Amino acid sequence: MKSSTKDQAEGTFHKVKGMIKEIAGKVSSNADLEGKGKEEKLAGKVQEKIGELEKTLGK
């Protein structure tokens, strides 16, 4: 698997995982879990963008 495709797939996984944590934190009124979910979702978005950039550059 190409590095760019791997980064995009992992980024999507982390983004979804972060959304689940964020929702679980809101439902359970757990601010820490909600914050961790937001962080992971953002990290996933960044990783997806890195994968897109690598794909554009041909890596």
C-alpha positions in Angstrom: 0.0 0.0 0.0 1.3 3.4 -0.9 2.3 5.7 1.9 -0.2 8.4 0.8 -3.1 5.9 0.8 -2.0 4.5 4.1 -2.0 8.0 5.6 -5.4 8.8 4.2 -6.9 5.5 5.6 -5.3 5.9 9.0 -6.4 9.6 9.1 -10.0 8.6 8.3 -9.8 5.9 11.1 -8.6 8.4 13.7 -11.1 11.0 12.6 -14.0 8.5 13.1 -12.6 7.2 16.3 -12.3 10.8 17.6 -15.9 11.6 16.6 -17.0 8.5 18.6 -15.0 9.6 21.6 -16.3 13.2 21.4 -20.0 12.0 21.2 -19.4 9.5 24.1 -17.9 12.4 26.1 -20.9 14.6 25.4 -23.4 11.9 26.3 -21.7 10.9 29.5 -20.8 14.6 30.4 -17.1 13.6 30.5 -15.2 16.7 29.4 -11.9 14.8 29.3 -13.2 12.2 26.9 -14.8 14.8 24.7 -11.6 16.8 24.6 -9.5 13.7 23.7 -12.0 13.0 21.0 -11.7 16.4 19.5 -7.9 16.1 19.6 -7.9 12.7 17.8 -10.4 14.0 15.2 -8.2 16.9 14.4 -5.1 14.7 14.2 -7.0 12.4 11.8 -7.9 15.4 9.6 -4.2 16.4 9.5 -3.1 12.9 8.7 -5.6 12.7 5.9 -4.4 16.0 4.4 -0.8 14.7 4.6 -1.9 11.7 2.6 -3.6 13.9 0.0 -0.5 16.1 -0.3 1.8 13.0 -0.7 -0.6 11.7 -3.4 -0.5 15.0 -5.2 3.3 15.1 -5.0 3.6 11.5 -6.2 5.1 9.9 -3.1 
